[in-house]
């Protein structure tokens, strides 16, 4: 076989931890194991009827067979602005401070591309969503993991970072409600981050993929906390809020300067959300958000099943209030990798080891809540019997 030559960036590509776990689950199932897969963040819900109806109507609109506007459809952007105004008290100009993207990862990849050069430093809390590490590696950027502390509710101590270290940072990535821990950040945390951004000349990028799926009194948008600030940019996804993960829709919001450059990059390097998906997304954003409240309540009930059950078995869990996961410490004498292997081999329960999310959580595992209640009950029972 001829050895082909590829771009140097391909040598920097880390393995995809989710794809790797999919293969382990598939192998176990091929061997006859009834695996309860709690490793995925893939919503098992279904968009509500009014969202599906809007998509069907959009399919039958002849205009939707044409290319959509480069920035996103006007109605979709105005719906996003309306959502910000109603849910978070933030006023945004849909023409200048919003841009449509195909989900949070598309938005993050675009922003990493326009904000980071090779050798630049990007900071993020550890544990972190694995894509931050992968995108940094592909940009040739230096990573600055900020250790999250359990005693601070799995938030990093921003004031523990020396000023000279902040001076080297180009982008600080935040993610609350957090994946994997489920931590939520108060407005004061975001305000402190923006104060540091102005003092040390960096951008704060908030990955708001789990908007709506936490305790509302505690859940805060970056833009809600700090206002529309030139150093604040937020990425929202419709995937989790409305169970539209496979439809691929979201938006970038905030700093006009950042949105403008991201838009111009995306014109060349990206594609726009499918036209009728934008129609459905607009209907979802324009709604009273009752569907999101029902989703949040469903996940809270599932969290109680898993968390209460595992605590009853003596396990140490973080009391997470947001997102779609339970963050659990491995038993003494085991790290997260060995514990995850034991759970899959002995209980037929697939979870992700904390090492997938950095170093700080290496003695933890992440359990997804995206299975029906009866399967979650069974998963807890299996863990109790085997481990």
MARNU-496519 format. One record per residue: residue in three letters; x negated, y, z negated of N, C-alpha, C, O in turn. Coordinates in steps of 0.2 Angstrom, whole numbers, plus 5000, padded with zeros to 4 digits. Layout:
<atoms>
AlaXYZXYZXYZXYZ...
</atoms>
This chain:
<atoms>
Unk499649945000500050005000499650065000499150074996Unk499750115004499350175005499550214999500050224996Unk498950244996499050284990499250354992498750394995Unk499850384991499950444993499750504988499650484983Unk499650564991499450614987500050664985500450674989Unk500150674979500750714976500450784973499850784971Unk500850824972500650884968500450874961500650824958Unk499950914959499650904952500150904947500050874942Unk500750944948501250944942501550874941501750864935Unk501550834946501850764945501450724939501750684936Unk500850744938500450714933500650734926500350704921Unk500950784926501150814919501850794917502150814912Unk502150744921502850734920502950684914502750624915Unk503250704908503350654903503850604905504250614909Unk503850544901504450494902505050534899505050564895Unk505650514903506250534900506550484895506650424896Unk506550514889506750464883507450434883507550384881Unk507850474887508550444887508550384892508950334891Unk508250394898508250344903507850284900508050224902Unk507350294896506950234893507450194889507450134889Unk507850234885508350194880508850164884509050104882Unk509050194890509550164894509350094896509750044896Unk508650084898508450024900508349974895508549914896Unk508249994889508249954883508949924881508949864880Unk509449964882510149944880510349894886510649844884Unk510149914892510349864898510049804897510349754898Unk509449794895509049734894509449694888509449634889Unk509549724883509949694877510649664880510749604878Unk510949704883511649684886511549624891511949574891Unk511049624895510949574900510749504896510849454899Unk510449514890510349454886510949434882510849384878Unk511549464883512149444880512349474873512749454870Unk511949534872512049564865512649614867512649654872Unk513149624862513649674862513349734859513449744853Unk513049774863512749834860513249894859513649904864Unk513249924853513649984852513150034853512650044849Unk513150074859512650124861512850194857513250224859Unk512450204852512450274849511850314850511650354846Unk511550294856510950334858511150394863510650434863Unk511650394866511850444871512150504868512550504863Unk512050564871512450624870512950634876513050694877Unk513150584879513650584884514350584882514550524880Unk514750634883515450634880515850584882515850564888Unk516250544878516650494880517350524880517850484882Unk517450584880518150614880518350624888517950604892Unk518850664889519150674896519350744896519750764891Unk519250784901519550854901520250854900520550804903Unk520550904897521250904896521650914902521350934907Unk522250894902522650894908522650964912522650964918Unk522651014909522751084912522051094916522051124921Unk521551064913520851074917520851034923520651054928Unk521050974922521050924928521550954933521450944939Unk522150984931522651004936522351064940522451074946Unk521951104936521551164940521051134945521051164950Unk520751084943520251054948520651024954520351034960Unk521150994953521550964959521851024963521751014969Unk522051074960522251134964521751164968521751184974Unk521151164965520551194968520351154974520151184979Unk520351084974520151044979520651054986520351054991Unk521251074984521651084990521651164993522051174997Unk521251204990521151274992520651274998520051254997Unk520851295004520351285010519751335009519251315011Unk519851385005519251425004518651395000518151405000Unk518951344996518451304992517951254996517551224993Unk518151245002517751205006517151245009516651215012Unk517151305008516551355010516051355005516151334999Unk515451385006514951395001515251454996515551494998Unk515051444990515351484985514851544984514251544987Unk515051604981514551654980513951634977513951594972Unk513351664978512751644975512751654968512451614964Unk513151704965513151714958513651674954513651674948Unk514051644958514651604955515251644956515251704958Unk515851614956516451644958516651694953516551694947Unk516951754956517051804952517551784946517451814940Unk518051744947518451724942518151684936518251694930Unk517651644938517251604933516851654929516851644923Unk516551704932516151744928516551784923516351804918Unk517151814926517551854922517851814916517951834910Unk517951744917518251704912517751694907517851694901Unk517051684909516551674904516451744900516351734894Unk516551804903516551864899517051864894517051894888Unk517651844896518251844892518151804886518351814881Unk517851744887517751694882517251724877517451724871Unk516751754879516251794874516651844870516551844864Unk517051884874517451934870517851904865517951934859Unk518251854866518751834862518451784856518651794850Unk518051744858517751694853517151724849517051704843Unk516751774852516151794848516151874848515651904845Unk516651914850516651984849516052014853515852074851Unk515851984859515352014863515552034870515952004873Unk515452104872515652124878515052124883514552144882Unk515152084888514752074894514952094900515552094902Unk514552124905514752144911514652084916514052054916Unk515152054918515051994922514651994928514451944931Unk514552054931514152064937513452074935513052054940Unk513252094929512552104928512252064922511652054922Unk512652034918512452004912512651934911512651904906Unk512951904917513151834917512951804924512951844929Unk512751744924512651704930512851634929512651604924Unk513151604934513351534934512851484935512451494940Unk512751434932512251374933512651314932513151304929Unk512251254935512551194935512351154928512051104928Unk512651184922512551154916511951184913511551224916Unk511851164906511351194902510651184905510151224905Unk510451124907509851104909509651144915509051164916Unk510051154920509951194926509751264923509251294926Unk510151294919509951364916509351364913508951414913Unk509151314908508551314905507951304910507451334909Unk508051264915507451254920507351314923506751334925Unk507851354925507751414928507451464924506951504926Unk507651474918507351514913506551504911506151544911Unk506451434910505751414909505351434915504751454915Unk505651434921505251444927505051524928504551534931Unk505551564926505451634927505151674921504851724922Unk505051634915504851664909504151644908503751674904Unk503951584910503251554908502851544914503051514919Unk502251564913501651544918501251494914501251474908Unk500851454918500351414915499951444910499651494911Unk499851414904499451444899499851484894499551494889Unk500451504896500851544891501151494886501151434886Unk501251524880501551484874502251494873502551544874Unk502551434873503351434871503351394864503151344863Unk503751424860503851404853504551374853505051404856Unk504651324849505351294848505351254841504751234839Unk505851244838505951204832505751134833505951114838Unk505451104829505351034829505651004823505551014817Unk506150954824506350924830506650964835506951014834Unk506650944842506850984847507150934852507050874853Unk507550964857507850934862507350914867506950964869Unk507250854869506650834873506450874880505950874882Unk507050904883506850934889506450994888506151014892Unk506451024882505951084881505251064882504851094885Unk505051004879504450984880504250964887503750984889Unk504750934890504650914897504550974902504050974906Unk504951024901504951084905504351124904504051154908Unk504151124897503451164896502851124899502451154902Unk502851064899502351024902502351034909501751044912Unk502851034913502951044920502751114922502451124927Unk502751164917502551234919501851244917501551294918Unk501551194913500851204911500751244905500251274904Unk501351254902501351304896501151264890501151204889Unk500851304885500651284878501251274874501651324874Unk501351224870501951214865501751234858501151214856Unk502151274855502051284848502651264844503151294843Unk502651194842503151174838503251204831502751214827Unk503751224829503851264822504251204818504851194819Unk503951184813504251124809504851154805504851204802Unk505351114807506051124803505951094796505651044796Unk506251124791506151104785506851084782507351114782Unk506851024779507550994777507851044771508451044771Unk507351074767507651114762507951174764508251214761Unk507751194771508051254774508651234778508851274783Unk508951174777509451154782509251134789509651144794Unk508651114789508351094796508251154800508351144806Unk508051204797507851264801507151274800506851264795Unk506751304805506051324804506051394800506451434800Unk505451404796505351464792504951504797504351504798Unk505351554800505051604805504551644802504051664805Unk504551664796504151704792503451674790503051704788Unk503451604791502851564789502351564795501751544794Unk502551594801502151594807501751654806502051714806Unk501051654807500651714806500751764812500951734818Unk500651824811500851874816500351864822500651874828Unk499751844821499351834827499551774831499451774837Unk499951724828500151674832500751694836500851674842Unk501251734833501751764837501551804842501851804848Unk500951834842500751884847500651844854500651874859Unk500451774853500351734859500951704862500951684868Unk501551714859502151684861502451724866502551784866Unk502751684872503051724877503851704876504251754878Unk504051644874504751624873504851584867504451544866Unk505351604863505551564857506251534859506751564861Unk506251464859506851434861507151404855506851374850Unk507851424854508251404848508851364851509051364857Unk509151324847509651274849510151264843509951214839Unk510651294842511151284836511851294839512051344842Unk512251244837512151184833511651144837511551144843Unk511251114832510551084835510651014837511050974834Unk510250994842510150924844509450914843509050944846Unk509250864838509650814836509950814829510350774827Unk509850874825509950864818510650884816510950864811Unk511050924821511650954819511651014815512151044813Unk511051044814510951104810511351164813511351164819Unk511551204809511851274812511451324809511151324803Unk511351384812510951434810511451494809511851514812Unk511251534803511651594801511451654806510951654809Unk511851704806511751764810511051794808510651824812Unk510951794801510251824799509651784802509151824803Unk509751724803509151684806509051714813508451734815Unk509551724817509551754824509251824824508851844828Unk509451864819509251934819508551934817508151974820Unk508251894813507551894811507151874817506651904819Unk507451824821507051804827507051864832506451874835Unk507551904833507551954838507052014835506752044839Unk507052024828506552074826505852054827505452094829Unk505751984827505051964828504951974836504351984838Unk505451954840505351964847505152034849504752044854Unk505452084846505352154848504652174845504252214849Unk504452144840503752164837503252134840502652164841Unk503352074843502752034846502852024853502451984856Unk503352054856503452054864503551984867503151954871Unk504151954864504351884867505051884868505451934866Unk505351834872506051824873506351774869505951724868Unk506951784866507251734862507751694867508251734869Unk507751634868508151594872508551544868508251504865Unk509251554868509651514864510051464868510351484873Unk509851404867510251344870510851334866510851294861Unk511451354869512051354865512551304868513151314870Unk512251244869512551184873513151154869513651134871Unk513151164862513651134858514151194855514351184849Unk514151244859514651294856515351264855515551224859Unk515651294850516351264848516351204844516851184841Unk515851164844515851104840515451104834515051064833Unk515651144829515351144823515851184818516451194820Unk515651194812516151234807516151304810515651334810Unk516751324812516751394815516551444811516251494813Unk516651444804516451494800515651504800515351554798Unk515351444801514551444801514251454808513651474809Unk514651444813514351444820514351514823514851544823Unk513751524826513551594828513251594835512751554836Unk513451634839513151644846512551694844512551734840Unk511951684848511451734847511651804849511451844845Unk512051804854512251874856512751904851512851964850Unk513151864848513651884843513251914837513451964834Unk512651884835512251904830511851964831511752004826Unk511551974837511152024838511352074844511052134845Unk511952064847512152104852511852094859511452044859Unk512052124864511752114870511052154870511052214871Unk510552114869509852144868509452124874509452064877Unk508952164876508552154882508052094881507852064886Unk507952064874507552014873507951944871507651904869Unk508651954872509051894870509451864876509751904880Unk509351804877509651764883509951704880509651664876Unk510551684882510951624880511151584886511351614891Unk511051514885511351474890511951434887511851404881Unk512451434890513051394888513251344893513151344899Unk513551294890513751234894514451214893514751224887Unk514851194898515551174897515551094896516051074895Unk514951064896514950994896515250964890515650924890Unk515050994884515250964877515950994875516350964873Unk515951064876516651094874517251064877517751054873Unk517251054883517851034887517750964890518150944894Unk517250924888517150854890517050854898517350814901Unk516650904900516550914907515850894909515650924914Unk515550844906514850834907514650814914514150844917Unk515050774917514950754924515050804929514950794935Unk515450854927515650914932515150964933515150994938Unk514650974928514051014929514251084930514251114935Unk514351124924514551194924514351224918514351194912Unk514051284919513851324913513651394915513851414921Unk513351434911513151504913512651524908512551504903Unk512251574911511751614907512051684906512351704910Unk511851704899512151764897511651804893511251784890Unk511751874894511351914890510951964893511152004898Unk510251974892509852024895509952034902509851984906Unk510052094904510152104911509552094915509552064921Unk508952114912508352104916508252024917508052004923Unk508351994912508151914913508651884917508551844922Unk509351904917509851874921509651894928509751854933Unk509451954930509351974936508751934940508851914945Unk508251924936507651884939507851814939507651774944Unk508251784934508451714935508851704941508851654944Unk509351754942509751754948509351744954509551704959Unk508851794955508451794961508151724962508051704968Unk507851694957507451634957507951584959507851534964Unk508551584956509051524958509351534965509451484968Unk509351594968509551594975509151554979509351524984Unk508451554977508051514982507951444980507851394984Unk507951424973507751364971508351314968508251264966Unk508951344968509551304965510151304970510151334975Unk510651274967511251274971511851294966511751294960Unk512451314968512951344964513451284962513451234965Unk513751294956514251244954514751234959514951284963Unk515051174960515551154965516151204964516351214958Unk516351224970516951274969517551264965517751304961Unk517751204966518351184962518251174955518651174951Unk517651154953517451144946517351214943517551224937Unk517151264947517251334944517951354942518051384937Unk518451334947519151354945519351314939519651344935Unk519151254938519351214932519051244926519351254921Unk518351264927518051294921518351364919518351374913Unk518551404924518851464922519451454918519551484914Unk519851404921520451384917520351364910520651384905Unk519751324909519651304902519351364898519651374892Unk518951414901518751464897519251514895519251554890Unk519751524900520351574899520851544894521251584892Unk520851484892521351454888521251474881520751514879Unk521751454876521751474869521151434865521151444859Unk520851394868520251354865520551304860520151274856Unk521151284861521451234857521151164859521051124854Unk520951154865520651094867519951084863519751034862Unk519551144863518951134859519051124852518651084849Unk519551154849519651144842519851064841519651034836Unk520251034845520350964845519750924846519650874842Unk519350944850518650904851518250914845518050854842Unk518250974842517850974836518150934830517750904826Unk518750934829519050894824518950824825518850784820Unk518950804831518850734833518150714831518050654828Unk517650754833516950734831516850744823516450704821Unk517250784820517150794813517350724809517150704805Unk517950704812518250644809517750584810517650544806Unk517450584816516950524818516350534813516050484811Unk516150594812515550604808515650584801515250554798Unk516250594799516450574792516450494791516150464787Unk516650464797516650384797515950364796515750314792Unk515450394800514750364800514450384794514050344791Unk514450454793514050474787514250454780513850424777Unk514950444779515150424773515050344772514850324767Unk515050314778514950244778514250224777514050184773Unk513750264780513050254779512850274772512350244769Unk513050324770512850354763513150294758512750284753Unk513650264759513950214755513450154755513450114750Unk513050144760512550094760511950114757511450074757Unk511850174755511250204752510750234756510250254754Unk510950254763510550284767510550364766511050394763Unk509950394767509850464766510050504773509650494778Unk510550544773510750584779510750654778510850674772Unk510650694783510750764783511450784783511850754787Unk511750834779512450844779512550894785512750954784Unk512450874791512550914797513350934798513750894797Unk513450994801514051014802514251034809514751064810Unk513751024813513851044820513650994825513250944823Unk513750994831513550954836513850884836514450874834Unk513550834839513850774840513450714837513550654840Unk513050724832512550674830512550674822512750714819Unk512250614820512150604813511350594813511050554816Unk511050634808510250634808510150594801510250624796Unk509850534802509750494796508950474795508650464800Unk508750474789508050454787508050374787508550344785Unk507550354790507350274790507250254783507050294779Unk507350194782507250164775506550164773506050174778Unk506350174767505650174765505250114768505450064768Unk504650134770504250084773504350074781503950034784Unk504850114784504950104791504850174794505150224791Unk504650184800504650244803505350244808505650184808Unk505450294811506050294815506050244821506550214823Unk505450234824505450184830505550114828505950084831Unk505250094822505350024820506050014817506349964819Unk506350064814507050064812507550054818507950014818Unk507350094823507850094829507750024832508249994835Unk507149994833507049934836507449884832507749834834Unk507449884825507749834821508549844822508849784822Unk508749904822509449914823509749884829510249844830Unk509349884835509549864841509449784841509949754843Unk508949754838508849684838509249644834509549594835Unk509349674828509649634822510449654822510849614819Unk510649714824511349744823511649754829512249754829Unk511249754835511649774841511849844841512349854845Unk511549884838511649954837511049994840510549994838Unk511250034846510650074849510650144846511250184846Unk510150164843510050234841509350264844508950224846Unk509250324844508650354846508150374840508450404835Unk507550344840507050364835506950444835506950474840Unk506750464829506650534829506050554833505950614834Unk505550514834504950524838505150554845504750584848Unk505750534847505950564854506050644854506050674859Unk506050664848506250744847505650774843505750834841Unk505050744843504450784841504150744835504350684834Unk503750774831503350744825503750744819503750704815Unk504050804817504350814811504850764809504950744803Unk505250744814505750694812505650624814506050584815Unk504950604814504750534816504950484811505050424813Unk505150504805505450454800506150454800506450434795Unk506550484805507250484806507450444812507050434817Unk508150444813508450414819509050464820509350494815Unk509250464826509850504828510450454830510250414835Unk510950464827511550424829512050464833512250514830Unk512250444839512850484842513550464840513650414837Unk513950514840514650504838515150494844515750494843Unk514850474850515150474856515350404857515250374863Unk515750374853516050304854516750314850516850354845Unk517250274852517850274849517750254841517250214839Unk518250274837518150264830518050194828517650184824Unk518450144831518350074829517650054830517450004827Unk517350074836516650054837516150084832515650054830Unk516350144830515850174825515950134818515450124814Unk516550114816516650084810516250014811515949994806Unk516349984816515949914817515249934817514849884814Unk514949984820514249994820514050004812513449974811Unk514350044808514150044801514249984798513749964794Unk514749944799514749874796514149834798513849794794Unk513949834804513449794807512749814803512349774801Unk512649874803512049904799512049884792511549864789Unk512649884789512749854782512549784781512249764776Unk512749744786512649674786511849654787511649604784Unk511549694792510949664794510349704790509749674790Unk510449764788509849804786509949824779509449864776
</atoms>
